[in-house]
């Protein structure tokens, strides 16, 4: 629950051989409410909000307003309303405008919060412009302990958003209380009103709340955890949301979306070479490849070492080294070294800048493109082929966006 208030006076208030590891709320957040700013701060932030609204209206006009998917959101995800999913994507894509010091925001973060706070607005209708009916309104914050609230929060909005003129209640798909909405609320659909009962507005408000005004990289798990704790001061809440984010991240950016495009030229050779080994066991340190005479390839699956000593197969970089050798390109053996080859494509450019056949990398600090521990071959459409980890097999799956650290292209 995104809560900011001042109580009424007088009341209580995939690895390779480098050895790196593989890579409904209704006002409930699993813990106590958080107290962040008061009315004066809310007024100051409202001025900033007015400027951001003007900028966002321009962005909305250029993008065509509601409808369609933008940012890194997939076109469909089972169990998520299509308009709400679109709102997640648009809000994440607007981060550079409303929170320019914040990087790493993605649709899955907003979805992870909404799943805890409102069960993804289950049972509600959402109009094409984002209006949610019936409204999502949490229990009265009367100090009874419901939702972790043990301090009465008296009415601050005259019942405008929550319909309660005695106590405040958390509202919307990601559960803002009225005072926090004053500070962070934004107009996400360009209709001139910041309404917490609108999917586009409330998700954009969540972006502003999570990002704040200081520099942060939400692709860094520690910084993401800190931001979530600031949203709801409960470690139980943070753990639940992170688990949801991880699940959504595995869906990737193309679930239910465009089909994987046909590759051509050298990219098609690389992809075909990798696909021929689909189902081959993962073997830590296993597999290799280098171009041989007359277009041949020296290498293939092999026994690894350590935990891969008894398995004939590939690890992640062994597979990519082999596939590229078939196309006549000699790669170094481990993923961190492979990431230094070719033309670098930063994470910030998005998967839109990555072509089928490119190498894509995953790291412990993906925003900076460092701590590389895994490599895969991009297929297009948000999909990749890789040798994930011990106990798995060479397979195709969605790109792991939570740890995606950029790509390399060979012209």
N, C-alpha and C positions, 0 to 999 in steps of 0.2 A: 504494500500500500504506500503510495506516495503521500506523505503527510507532513504538513508544516503548520504549526499553530502556536498561539499564545493563549493559555487558559485564561478564563475570566478572572479578574483580580478577586482574591479572597477564596479561590478554589484550588484544589490540588491539580496539579497539572498531568607404423611401418618401419621398420628399421633397416639399415644395412650394416656392414661389418665395422662401422665406426664405433659401435657399442652403445649408441644412444637408444633411449626407449622409444617404442612406437607411439609413433604418434596416434474447484471454483471457489474463488476467493470470497466474494461478498464482503470485502473489507478485511479478510483474514490474510495474514502473511506469515503465520507460524511463529510470531514473536511480538514484542512490544512495539508501540508506535514510536516514531522518531520525531524529534522536535528540532527544527532547523532554523527557520527565520520567522520574524514577526511582521506586523503590518507595515512598518516603515520600509523594510527590505522589499516587501511585496510591491509597494508603490514604486520604488526605484526600478525594480525589474520590469514593472508594467511599461515604463517608458521605453526600456530596451525592447520589450515585446512589440511595441508599436512599430519600431523600425524594422524588426525582423519580419513582421506581418507584411509590410510593404514589399520587402524583398521576396518573400515567399509567394505573394500574389503574382509577381512577375514570373517566377519559376513555374507556378501552376498554369499560368496562361500559356507559357511556351510548351509545356508538356501536355496540355489538353485537359487539365483538371482530373476528375475522378475517372476510373475505368482503366483497364489495361494494367500491365505490370511494369514497374520501373525499378531501378536499382538492381540488387542482387536477389530479389525474391523470385521463387519459382512461379509458374503460372497456376499451379494447383498443388495443394497438399491435403491429403485425406484428413477430414475432421476440422478443417479451417475454412471459414466462410471466405469466398473469393474476394469480396470487397475488403474484408478485414486484412486478408493477406496482401492485397494491393496497397492498403494503408501502411502496413509494415514496410513494404518495399519503398514506397514513396518517402516515408519519414526517414528511413535510413539513408536514402539518396540525397535528402535535403540537409544532411548533417553539415557539410561544408558551408552552407549558408547560415544556419541557425547556431552552429557551434564550431567555428572554424579551427579551434585548437584541438578538436576531438577527432581521432581517427579510429578505424576498426569497428565502427558501428555497422551492424548488419541486421537484416530482418529477423533472424533467429533469436536475437537478444530480446527484441520486443515481443516476439511470439512466446518466448520462455516466460516472460513476466506475465503476459496476458493469460497464459494457461494456469498459472497459480492464482492470479487475482480474480479471474472471472470465468475460468474454464473455457477460454477463447470465445466468450460471449455466447455460449451454447444456449439454445432455445430462444434466441433473439432474432429479429428480422433486421437486416442492415440494407438501407436503400443504396442506390448507385452513388449517391453523393456522400454516403457514410453515416447517415443518421441511424442510430440504434434504438429499436423499440421492442418491447418496453424497456425503459431505462434500467440500467444496472446500478442499483443503489444498495449499499451495505447497511448493516445494522446501526442503530443509534450508538454513537460513541459516548455512552453515559457512564463509563467507568465500571461496568458490570463484569468486565473480563472477556467479553465476546471479541474475537479477533485479536486477543492479546492486549486490548485496551483496558487499563485499570485507572485511568484518570479521565474525568468527564471533560469533554470538549464541547463547549456551548456553541450555539449557532453563530455563524459569522457572515452568512450570505442571505439572511432573511428567508431561507428556504428556497432560494432561486434554483439551485442545482439539485438539492437533495430532498426538497419538499418538507423539510423539518425545520420549524422555527424555534425549537428548544435546543436540540443538539445538532452537531455536524454529523454527516455520514460520508463515507467514501463513495465516489461515483465514477462511472465509466468502466471501460474494458480493462484498464490498468489501475483503477481505483485511486483517484486523487481525492483528497479532502478539499473543501472549498478554498481554504487559505493557500494551499499549495497550488491550486489552479490559478489563483491571482498572480502568483510568482512565475509559474512556468507555462501556463496555458498559451496555446498558439492556434492560429487559424490555418489548418492544413489543407482545406479544400477551396480556399479563396472566396468564400461567401461573405467575408467581412465580420464573422462572428467566431470567437474562440469558445467552443462548446464541448465540455467533457463527455457529452453523450454522442459525439460524432467520432467515428473511427479515425478519420484523417487528422482531426484536431488533437484527439487525446494521445495518439501514438507520437505525433510530432512533439507534444508537450513532454512525453516520456523521454524523448531524445534529449531535449533541453535539460531536463532534470538530471538524467544520468551523466551527461557530458559536463554540466556545470560551465564554469568560465576558465578553468585552468587546463593546461595541456594534459591530455591523457590518450592512451592507446588501448582501446577495448579489445584488440586482438591479443593483448597480453593478459593472460588469465588472472594474474594477481591484481592488475589494475581493474579488470572487469569485476572481480569479486569485491573490490573496494567500492566501486561505483554502485553495485547492487546493494551493498550494505548501507550506503548512503540513502538508497531508495527505501529500504526497510531494514531497520537496525536489528536484524535477527540472523544469526549464522545458519539456523535451520532453513529460513527463507532463502538465503543465498544458495545453499546446497540444492534446494529443490529447483530453483530457477536455473542454476548451472546444469543440472541434469537434463532439464527440458531443452536448454540451448544445445547441449551436445547431441541430443536426439534430432533436433531440427537441422543442425549442421550436417548430419550424416545424410539428410535428404538431398543436400546439394542445391545448386542453383537452377537445375533444369528438371526437377521432378514434375512429371506430367506435362512438360513443356515440349520444346521443339525436338525433333528426332536428331540423333547424332548425324552430322553432315557427312557426306562422302569426301574422303581425302583424295588428293591427287599427287602425282609426282613422287618425290622422295618421301613426303609425309606418309603416303599410302604404303610405301615399302616398309617404313618403320613400324607402322601400326600392324600391318599384316605379319611382320616378323615377330612381334610381341604376341599377337593373338594366336599364333600357332602353338604357343605354350600354355594356353588357357587350361587350368586344371592341374598344372604342374605344382608340386609341393614347394612351399617356401623353405629355403635352407639358408640359415645365417652364414654369410660368406660364400655362398654357392653361386655358381654360374659366372660366365665371362664371355667376351667376344672381341675379336679384332679382325679387321679386313685381311683376307688372304689373297693369294695370287689368282688372277682370272675371275675376280668377282666372288670367290669363295669366302667363307667365314670360318675362322678357327675359333672353336669354343662351343658353348652350349651349356646345358645344365650340368652340375657337378656336385660332389659332396662339399659341404662347407666345412666349418671348423667350430669348435666350442659346441653350442647346442645344435649346430647344423651338421656335426661330423658324421652322423649316421643317415643323413637325408640327401638324396640326389635332387637338386632343384635349383632355384634362383632366389637370391635376395633382391631387394628393390633395385639396387644399382647394377647388379649382375644382369638383370633382365634388360634394363635400358641400355647397358653397354652392348649387349648382344644385338638388340634390335637396331641400334644405330650402326653397328658394324656391318649388318646386312646392307644398309644404305651407303656404305663406304666411308663412314665417319668413325674415327677412333676416339672414344671417350675415356677419361680417367676411370678408375675402378669404383670410387666411393662417391656418395651423393653430394657431399660438401664440395668435392673437387669438380664434379660435373656442373654444379651451379655456377662455376666461374667461367664456363665456356660460352661461346656464342654471343648472341645479343640479349642482354638482360631485359626482362619485362617486369617492372615492379608490381607488387601486390595492389598498389593504389590504382593501377590502370584497369583492374578488374579482369574477369575472364573474357570480356569482350575483345581484349587486345591479344588474346592467346589463340594460336591457330592449331588445328589438328596436327598431331605429330610433334608438337613442341614438348620439351621437358617441363614438368611442373614440380615445384619443390615445397616442402613442408618444414617448418622450423619451430623452435621453442620461443623465438621472438619474431613472429611472422611479419609484424608491422615494419620492422627494421630489415627484414630479409636475412636474419642471422640465426645461428643455432640450427642449421640445416641437418635433418636426420632422416629424411625420406624423399624419394623421387618417384615420379610416375610419368606416363606418357598421356598427353591430353588427346581425347578423341573428338572433342567438340560437344556442344550441347550440355556442358556442365558435367560430362562423364570422363572417366580416365580408366586406363588399364595399368595394373600394378601388382607387385608381389607384396602384400601388406605386412605380414608378421608371422612368427613361428606358429604353426598349427593351422595356417590358412593355405590357400592356393592362389596361383595367378588368376586374377579375375578383373572384370569390369565393374565399376561402381561410381557413385557420385563423388565429385571432388570434395575433400574435407575442408570446407571453407574456414573453419575455426583456426586451423593451423597453416592454411595456404600462405606461402611466403614469396610467391612470384614465379616467373617462368624464364626459360631460355629458348631462343629461336635461332635456328641455323638457316641463313638465307641460301 
